[in-house]
Amino acid sequence: MFSIFYGKEKLAPSPNKIDILRSLIGGTVSIFILLWLSKLTHNIFIMAPFGATCVLLYTVSQSPLAQPRNIIFGHLISAFVGLFFLKFVGVSIFTIAFSVGCAIALMQVFK
């Protein structure tokens, strides 16, 4: 009955209290600054991928995916693809899904 909780997969070791506190403060401050800038300038600076970026940046900061080059260029590539599709292809369920797939593929191409 409890095989889902006691399976054969290995869980990561529990983080120490300093890492948890750094994640709490880092995630809170990062999103707060984006929301504050949005309110101050009346432009939207917050978007869903920033939450996922905070998870990578503050919980697995040594991961290759959490390195500044990958975070910055990943967002730039994705923004470029999204704007390209918006301007030249149009918006539909298919084009939105395809633009996400293209962004993922281009991030892999550019490592």
Backbone as CSV, one residue per row, in Angstrom:
resi,resn,N_x,N_y,N_z,CA_x,CA_y,CA_z,C_x,C_y,C_z
1,MET,0.814,-1.190,0.000,0.000,0.000,0.000,0.859,1.256,0.000
2,PHE,1.952,1.266,0.739,2.802,2.439,0.832,4.029,2.332,-0.065
3,SER,3.942,1.526,-1.115,5.099,1.349,-1.992,5.474,2.648,-2.693
4,ILE,4.526,3.543,-2.847,4.843,4.828,-3.477,5.792,5.641,-2.600
5,PHE,5.707,5.464,-1.278,6.552,6.209,-0.359,7.866,5.491,-0.054
6,TYR,7.899,4.196,-0.261,9.076,3.415,0.083,9.592,2.646,-1.128
7,GLY,9.608,3.309,-2.282,10.078,2.669,-3.502,11.588,2.529,-3.522
8,LYS,12.099,2.085,-4.640,13.532,1.851,-4.766,14.311,3.094,-5.167
9,GLU,13.614,4.178,-5.529,14.334,5.373,-5.942,15.020,6.030,-4.753
10,LYS,16.135,6.650,-5.041,16.904,7.328,-4.003,16.542,8.807,-4.015
11,LEU,16.228,9.334,-2.886,15.947,10.755,-2.764,17.245,11.504,-2.489
12,ALA,17.286,12.758,-2.892,18.447,13.592,-2.593,18.540,13.769,-1.083
13,PRO,19.753,13.970,-0.584,19.880,14.199,0.855,19.175,15.496,1.248
14,SER,18.735,15.554,2.471,18.052,16.758,2.958,19.026,17.930,2.959
15,PRO,18.567,19.087,2.474,19.452,20.258,2.487,19.648,20.757,3.913
16,ASN,20.757,21.470,4.128,20.969,22.020,5.463,20.152,23.301,5.628
17,LYS,20.071,23.767,6.836,19.206,24.914,7.146,19.657,26.187,6.446
18,ILE,20.938,26.370,6.253,21.449,27.559,5.551,20.981,27.555,4.097
19,ASP,21.030,26.406,3.432,20.577,26.315,2.040,19.086,26.597,1.930
20,ILE,18.317,26.089,2.872,16.870,26.343,2.869,16.597,27.829,3.081
21,LEU,17.306,28.450,4.007,17.134,29.885,4.267,17.550,30.707,3.053
22,ARG,18.654,30.326,2.403,19.095,31.026,1.185,18.044,30.911,0.077
23,SER,17.450,29.756,-0.073,16.403,29.560,-1.077,15.178,30.408,-0.760
24,LEU,14.788,30.428,0.501,13.632,31.224,0.916,13.865,32.705,0.642
25,ILE,15.000,33.217,1.073,15.299,34.640,0.893,15.531,34.966,-0.583
26,GLY,16.319,34.152,-1.273,16.616,34.409,-2.686,15.378,34.402,-3.558
27,GLY,14.538,33.386,-3.405,13.303,33.321,-4.200,12.369,34.476,-3.902
28,THR,12.221,34.792,-2.623,11.336,35.890,-2.228,11.830,37.218,-2.775
29,VAL,13.110,37.514,-2.585,13.667,38.792,-3.036,13.629,38.898,-4.562
30,SER,13.969,37.830,-5.258,13.974,37.859,-6.722,12.601,38.180,-7.289
31,ILE,11.591,37.459,-6.838,10.237,37.677,-7.352,9.702,39.028,-6.888
32,PHE,10.019,39.432,-5.652,9.586,40.740,-5.158,10.139,41.864,-6.033
33,ILE,11.415,41.786,-6.384,12.019,42.834,-7.221,11.332,42.902,-8.584
34,LEU,11.063,41.748,-9.185,10.380,41.750,-10.482,8.974,42.341,-10.372
35,LEU,8.255,41.989,-9.316,6.911,42.540,-9.125,6.967,44.036,-8.836
36,TRP,7.935,44.459,-8.045,8.092,45.874,-7.715,8.430,46.683,-8.968
37,LEU,9.344,46.173,-9.797,9.673,46.856,-11.056,8.465,46.932,-11.978
38,SER,7.661,45.876,-11.991,6.441,45.880,-12.803,5.490,46.978,-12.349
39,LYS,5.322,47.093,-11.053,4.419,48.112,-10.515,4.982,49.512,-10.751
40,LEU,6.264,49.680,-10.565,6.910,50.978,-10.703,6.863,51.503,-12.136
41,THR,7.096,50.626,-13.097,7.205,51.044,-14.497,5.935,50.804,-15.310
42,HIS,4.967,50.121,-14.744,3.737,49.750,-15.455,4.022,48.845,-16.657
43,ASN,5.119,48.099,-16.579,5.464,47.069,-17.556,5.567,45.749,-16.807
44,ILE,5.204,44.681,-17.463,5.230,43.376,-16.804,6.633,42.789,-16.897
45,PHE,7.283,42.621,-15.754,8.604,42.012,-15.692,8.539,40.573,-15.207
46,ILE,7.402,40.166,-14.680,7.273,38.822,-14.118,6.646,37.899,-15.153
47,MET,7.126,36.676,-15.198,6.530,35.662,-16.065,6.786,34.302,-15.430
48,ALA,6.014,33.335,-15.818,6.051,32.022,-15.189,7.437,31.385,-15.139
49,PRO,8.246,31.454,-16.195,9.550,30.783,-16.122,10.477,31.313,-15.029
50,PHE,10.230,32.516,-14.529,11.100,33.025,-13.476,10.929,32.231,-12.183
51,GLY,9.756,31.694,-11.938,9.569,30.827,-10.771,10.402,29.566,-10.893
52,ALA,10.378,28.956,-12.070,11.187,27.753,-12.299,12.669,28.084,-12.239
53,THR,13.050,29.248,-12.735,14.446,29.675,-12.674,14.895,29.834,-11.226
54,CYS,14.018,30.395,-10.386,14.359,30.530,-8.965,14.589,29.168,-8.331
55,VAL,13.781,28.190,-8.690,13.966,26.842,-8.148,15.342,26.312,-8.535
56,LEU,15.709,26.439,-9.812,17.031,25.974,-10.245,18.145,26.752,-9.566
57,LEU,18.028,28.062,-9.568,19.091,28.923,-9.071,19.341,28.757,-7.581
58,TYR,18.274,28.618,-6.806,18.443,28.600,-5.354,18.444,27.213,-4.725
59,THR,18.011,26.178,-5.443,18.020,24.849,-4.828,19.108,23.941,-5.381
60,VAL,19.441,24.081,-6.634,20.507,23.262,-7.229,21.491,24.177,-7.956
61,SER,22.037,25.131,-7.230,22.874,26.164,-7.837,24.139,25.620,-8.501
62,GLN,24.574,24.435,-8.159,25.764,23.856,-8.783,25.450,23.112,-10.074
63,SER,24.170,22.964,-10.385,23.762,22.273,-11.606,24.175,23.090,-12.836
64,PRO,24.555,22.429,-13.923,24.866,23.164,-15.149,23.691,24.017,-15.635
65,LEU,22.476,23.566,-15.385,21.308,24.337,-15.819,21.133,25.633,-15.043
66,ALA,21.724,25.727,-13.866,21.551,26.901,-13.018,22.680,27.917,-13.178
67,GLN,23.574,27.696,-14.115,24.683,28.625,-14.293,24.221,29.865,-15.063
68,PRO,24.834,31.009,-14.778,24.373,32.270,-15.381,24.241,32.222,-16.901
69,ARG,25.201,31.616,-17.585,25.136,31.551,-19.050,23.851,30.857,-19.505
70,ASN,23.542,29.742,-18.881,22.360,28.976,-19.279,21.070,29.694,-18.901
71,ILE,21.032,30.323,-17.752,19.821,31.032,-17.339,19.572,32.234,-18.234
72,ILE,20.590,33.062,-18.427,20.413,34.290,-19.213,20.122,33.971,-20.672
73,PHE,20.958,33.137,-21.291,20.745,32.835,-22.702,19.504,31.981,-22.936
74,GLY,19.148,31.149,-21.981,17.912,30.373,-22.112,16.696,31.279,-22.177
75,HIS,16.679,32.292,-21.311,15.565,33.248,-21.353,15.602,34.097,-22.621
76,LEU,16.787,34.508,-23.057,16.888,35.308,-24.287,16.436,34.520,-25.512
77,ILE,16.874,33.277,-25.618,16.471,32.432,-26.749,14.962,32.225,-26.732
78,SER,14.412,31.917,-25.577,12.971,31.686,-25.478,12.175,32.949,-25.813
79,ALA,12.647,34.098,-25.325,11.960,35.359,-25.627,12.014,35.655,-27.114
80,PHE,13.171,35.436,-27.733,13.298,35.665,-29.171,12.341,34.775,-29.955
81,VAL,12.297,33.504,-29.625,11.401,32.579,-30.324,9.943,32.998,-30.125
82,GLY,9.572,33.334,-28.895,8.202,33.765,-28.635,7.829,35.012,-29.420
83,LEU,8.711,35.996,-29.454,8.439,37.218,-30.207,8.407,36.963,-31.712
84,PHE,9.279,36.085,-32.191,9.274,35.730,-33.605,7.928,35.122,-34.006
85,PHE,7.472,34.170,-33.227,6.191,33.531,-33.535,5.043,34.529,-33.428
86,LEU,5.073,35.377,-32.436,4.027,36.378,-32.271,3.975,37.320,-33.471
87,LYS,5.131,37.780,-33.931,5.200,38.777,-35.006,4.997,38.183,-36.389
88,PHE,5.592,37.020,-36.665,5.627,36.512,-38.030,4.757,35.282,-38.297
89,VAL,4.367,34.546,-37.275,3.604,33.321,-37.492,2.163,33.470,-37.026
90,GLY,1.963,34.136,-35.922,0.618,34.294,-35.379,0.416,33.437,-34.141
91,VAL,-0.706,33.665,-33.501,-0.993,32.986,-32.240,-2.151,32.012,-32.427
92,SER,-1.895,30.771,-32.113,-2.926,29.732,-32.070,-2.431,28.674,-31.092
93,ILE,-3.273,27.734,-30.802,-2.863,26.663,-29.898,-1.635,25.937,-30.456
94,PHE,-1.650,25.667,-31.746,-0.533,24.949,-32.364,0.740,25.786,-32.350
95,THR,0.653,27.062,-32.737,1.875,27.871,-32.811,2.474,28.129,-31.424
96,ILE,1.631,28.256,-30.410,2.148,28.416,-29.051,2.916,27.158,-28.640
97,ALA,2.319,25.999,-28.862,2.980,24.738,-28.512,4.257,24.554,-29.324
98,PHE,4.199,24.861,-30.617,5.369,24.697,-31.481,6.481,25.670,-31.103
99,SER,6.134,26.874,-30.698,7.166,27.840,-30.300,7.896,27.363,-29.043
100,VAL,7.179,26.739,-28.120,7.828,26.182,-26.926,8.798,25.075,-27.339
101,GLY,8.347,24.196,-28.218,9.226,23.129,-28.716,10.445,23.684,-29.425
102,CYS,10.263,24.730,-30.235,11.400,25.363,-30.922,12.366,25.992,-29.933
103,ALA,11.844,26.634,-28.901,12.711,27.250,-27.891,13.538,26.183,-27.182
104,ILE,12.917,25.071,-26.828,13.642,23.981,-26.171,14.728,23.435,-27.089
105,ALA,14.375,23.211,-28.351,15.352,22.683,-29.319,16.516,23.645,-29.518
106,LEU,16.234,24.954,-29.633,17.313,25.930,-29.826,18.205,26.032,-28.592
107,MET,17.619,25.917,-27.404,18.464,25.933,-26.213,19.400,24.728,-26.200
108,GLN,18.925,23.595,-26.695,19.806,22.420,-26.776,20.900,22.636,-27.819
109,VAL,20.546,23.224,-28.960,21.527,23.487,-30.012,22.630,24.410,-29.512
110,PHE,22.239,25.460,-28.786,23.211,26.429,-28.287,23.824,26.043,-26.943
111,LYS,23.454,24.877,-26.457,23.972,24.323,-25.190,23.763,25.275,-24.036
